[in-house]
Amino acid sequence: MMKAVVHADWTIGTINRNIYGHFAEHLGRCIYEGIWVGEDSDIPNTEGFRNDVIEALRELRIPVLRWPGGCFADEYHWRDGIGPKENRKMMINTHWGGVVENNHFGTHEFFRLCELIDAEPYICGNVGSGTVQEMADWIEYMTSDADSPMANLRRANGRDKPWKLKYFGVGNENWGCGGNMLPEFYADLYNQFQTYARNYGDNKLYKIAGGANTDDYRWTEVLMKKSERHMHGLSLHYYTVPGTWQDKGAATEFGDRDWFVTMKKAAYMDELLTRHSTEMDRYDPNKRVGIIVDEWGNWFNVEPGTNPGFLYQQNTMRDALVAAVNLHIFHKHCNRVQMANIAQMVNVLQAVILTEGSRMLRTPTYHVLQMYNVHQDAEALAVHGEFGQYGFEGEEGSLAQVGVTASKKDGVVHVSLYNVNPSEAADIEVELRGLDGGYSVEGKLLAASDIRAHNTFEQANAVAPQPFNGAELKGGKLKVSLPAASVVVLKLK
Ligand code: AHR
């Protein structure tokens, strides 16, 4: 029996709800078809947004949504996406499939989407192919209440009051698709662009500098040294790719070895956050600057027969476990990680929703994010223990078999657990230190008889949360029996 202690009277920080953020790019069928179908569509919609998807996104309680990219952000020119739709300029989406983008989803539509799903907007500006003036004008257009050219243009396009915009990214992956820059050059550009990203009225921007690719600690070092005083957040992108970038592995056809490698690579997020944060400590020991993990998740080969530029992949119990592993790591680093955005929201990479015509399904990843949203804005509790080891013969390394994270809010404690072992159940005893008696426990479980289990348009609820009866609370101790490859959230009240 594994043993752990949850210290109910020892908080390690607040879990910023934005750790449960999402990302929607003009890529494949994420925005078009997945979210936006237009007012004239046969698919039931509100002002062009599909009703089924909006409802599912609302239920998920998404705190913040990043848009318009990704790589697309550094070739997006915001003026193309405002005004009467029939007059909007078309462009080629050169990064993603070379398709023609009609710009029917632009700034006004994005803010409306955020209102409909009750999420805060996070906009990423164009550094790679844009100008300082273009970025400055966009911010004025969105947030100024003055009698000024950009605010008046917004009014002419039907929006009188400025929107509230806090999170603003100055470029995306500027080490790669955002301009192939060296960190020194990007840091100078960042300093220049952000100077003109003004605060209008009481709108205060939280400026996010484009951060490192995976383990490029030097990028972080240079950015902190040259730009720390001009930023509130620094981004980090890391995708879990079980194979190589050329052959990433299939989303549904995988074996126990692939499962192990995927879990090990997902757990690597912990080392990345520790080391980037340590680098940042040299210039920011008080952790004023947040790490913004604004792209994370599984990246597999596209589903056979689909456009390689659309990044459409299915989503199984493996994705559910990878989501849980990452969320536990973000909780652990909640003093530094102030936002994380899973990539991407609908029909792209590790999506929470998939659509096909008028049909929609919630993926196993959706269910984990929904089960875990009870941790949003709660106090993270210290957790210690022995969590077993999970390895695979012939493969290097191992990782903890069981993960435990806990938080407290309004007198309610939530303890979430996962078991990454695909074939062995795990029993764990969790001592709840510092918790008064009188609590009862109830829980939810996500598990399936096959690790490749997933939802299809024919069987949309094949994988769905169930009530959990495997937890017992007695004398301040929780005994939990976790099935193989499972995720559990317990509520102690
Ligand atoms: O999410 C897909 C792509 O991955 C994004 O556009 C880019 O920022 C990253 O490389």
Boltz pocket constraint, residues with backbone or C-beta under 6 A from the ligand:
constraints:
  - pocket:
      binder: B
      contacts: [[A, 25], [A, 69], [A, 70], [A, 71], [A, 72], [A, 172], [A, 173], [A, 295], [A, 343], [A, 344], [A, 349]]
      max_distance: 6.0
